[in-house]
């Protein structure tokens, strides 16, 4: 029984896993913290005073993986 949060450094940032166990053979709860999901809200801040033509370069520089964002 217990809980643990473990992080590893991935190519896009810190990747975290949170596991809670009730003592059974399977975890009670598992949550993943993907680096692309955490970096996505930064796009709004970066585009605040930018030109429309610069938006593609800004979003591309974040190097997000949308499969990680959709959790």
Order of alpha helices (4+ residues) and beta strands (2+ residues): beta-beta-beta-alpha-alpha-alpha-alpha
